[in-house]
Amino acid sequence: MSIQHWPKNDRPRERLIQQGAESLSDAELLAIFLRTGLPGKSAVELARDMIVQFGGLQNLNRVSLQEWLGVRGLGHAKYAQLRACLEMARRCLSQELQENQLNLNDPTALERFVRAHIGLSTVENFLVIALNSQLKVLGHKVLFQGTVNKTAVYPREIVKFAIENNAPRIMIAHNHPSDHCTPSTADDRLTQQLFDALHLLDIDLVDHLVIGPSGAYSYRGNNRRPF
């Protein structure tokens, strides 16, 4: 049955306006974006099928154009709308977090900041965040980007970024597209090298965060060397 024939109080769009977006399920939110379903299938039913097929709403950011077009009823225009919506959400979250002071006592804020930039990327990215002594963001940049499971990181570029931003503190982060966030031996070695190099310049390495689509691992939070 088409959503237009549902009782008014059950329709996702009306419920969103009356009760807020947080009251809707993942499928209902996606249905509002889709707007229409298919013959014999409502937008909510189509949305449910998509969530199952793609492994959850959080994976929409990782869906390729080819995968999207593989779903009957979806085309290039809707894919462009999806990418635009996701990018707007990322920029809003990034700006919101950057305007607020990041504090080590609130690791959730740091994780959200990193996730907004690289958390859902399908390739590895290495993000450097320059912080002042009060842990407010001075600047941030993805310095290195690699393949699905490897990226080349050069410590001298990280040190250069810290100096250019006149940052007394630096945080580094990289993503694991596989969502396996336990640091590797190479991650440990790089972290120690950076810690030592920055220490010589009286720059504090605040943390190294390894993040995936749904998980995260903090070196400092887990008392992992060199913290």
N, C-alpha and C positions, 0 to 999 in steps of 0.2 A: 504494500500500500504506500502511495506517495505521502511524504511528510505533510503536504498541503491538506491531506484528509485526516490527519491526526487531530485530536483535541488540542485546542490552542495552547493550553497550559503544558502540554507534553512536547511541543515543538522546540527544538534546540535553540533557535534564534530568539524566540520569545522568552524562554527560560533564562538565556544569557542576559537579556535586557533586564528582566525582573529580579533575578537571583545572583547575577554575576557569573563571569566566565569560569570561576573555580568550582561552580556547582555542576558543570558538565563533565561527562566522561571524555576520554581521549577520542573515541569514535564520534561523539557528538560535536566536538570541536572541529575535527577534520571534516565532518559532514557540512558544517557551516562554510568552510573554505571551499569544498567541492560544489556546493549549491544545488546540484542536481545529481540524481542517480542514473540508473539505466532502466530500460523497460523491464518491469517485474522486480526491480530492486531499488529500494529507497537509497538516499544519499548516506544515511546512517549504516545501512547494511553494506553498501559499497565501502564505506570507511572502515568498518570492522574487518572486511576481507583484506583490505590493504594493510591494516595494522598487523594482521596475522602473517600476511605474505612478506612484509618488510621487517618483521621482528620487533614491532613496537613503534610508537609515535616518535621516540627519540632518534630512530634510525632514518627518518625522512631526509635529514640533512646529508645522509650518505648515499641516497638513491641516485643512480645515474639516469641520464636522459633515456638511455636504452631500456633500463628496467622500468622506468615510468611509462614509457610508451607501450610496454608489454601488458599493461592493464587496460582492458577494453573500456573505452570511453574517455581515456585521458590523452591529451595531446600536448603539443609544444607550448601553446599559450598558457595552459594551466601549470605546466612545469615552470615557465618563466615567472608566473605569479608566486609559485611556491618558493623559488629561490629568492625572489624579492622580499617576501614575508620573512623568511629565515634571516636574511641579511639585515633587515630592519630591526628584528628582535635582537640580533647579536650586537648591533651598533648601539641600540638603546641600553642594553645591559652593560656594555663596555663603558659608555659614557657615565651611566649612573654610578658604577663602581669606581671609576676614576675620580669622580667629583667628591666621593666620600673617602675619609681616611681609612686606609687598610691597617689593621692591627694584628700582630701575631697572636694575640689572645683570641682572635676570631678566625681560625683557619678556614671556616666556611666561606668567608668573604674572599680570601685569597684563591680558594679553589674555584669559586664562581668567576673570578676575574680571568683566570687561566682558561677555564672551560669556554668562556665566551669567545676567546681568541683561537684556540687550537684544539679544544676538546673533542670535536667531532670530525676533524680532518681525516681523510683517508690515507694521508702520508705523514711521515714523522716531521714535526716542526720543533725548532728549538727557540723558545721565547725568553727574552731577557727583560727584566723589569727593574728600572732604576728607582730607588726610593730615597727620600730624605731621612733625617734622623728620627722623625715622627712616623715613619713608615707610610708617608703619602707618596703616591706615584708621581715621579718626575718625568718619566718617559718609558716607553716600552716598544719592543720591536722583535719581530721574528727574524733572527739573524741567519738561521740556517734551515733549509728544507731538503728532505731526502725522499727516498722511495718508500714503499709500504712498511719497511722494517729497518731502515738504516739511514742515518744522516751524518755528515761529516761536520764536526764541531771544532773550531779553532779558538783556543783560549785567548789568544792575543786580540781577537775581534771583540770578545766580551769585555776584556780589560779596557779596550779603546772606547767601547760604548759607555762604560762606567765613567771614564774620565771626561768624555765629551758632555755628559749630563751632570758633571760635578756631583756625582752621587756617593754619599758616604756608605750606602748600603745597596746591595744588589740581590735580587731573587732570580733564580733560573728555573725553567720548567720545560719539559718536553712531553709529547704525547706518544702513547703506544696505541696505534689503531686496532691492534688485536684485543685491546681491553685487558691484557695481562700486565698489571701495573707494577709488579715486583721489579726493582732495579736489577740490571744486569751487572756483571763484573766490569764491563766497559763503563757503565754509568757511574759505578763507585770510583773507578780510577779517574774519570773526568772530574767528578765532584771534588775529590781530594786535590787534584791539580789546580782547579780554579780557586778553591779555598786558600791554598798556599800562596798562589800568585796574587790574589786580591789582598791577602793579609799583609804582604810586603808593602802594599800601597796604602795601608790603613783603611781598607774598604771591607766592610763586613758582608760576608755571604749569608744572607738571612735563611734561605731554605732552597732545596731542590725538590720540585714537585713533579712527579710522574703521573700523567693523567690519561684516562681512556674514556670511551663514550659513556661509561656508567660508573667507573671506579677511579680512585686516586690513591697515591702513596706519597707521604711527606717524609723526607729524610729527617728533618728536625722533630716532627711529631712522633717518629718511631725511634728516636735517639740513635740513628744510624750514623756511623762515622762519615764525615769529620765533626759532626755536631754533638 
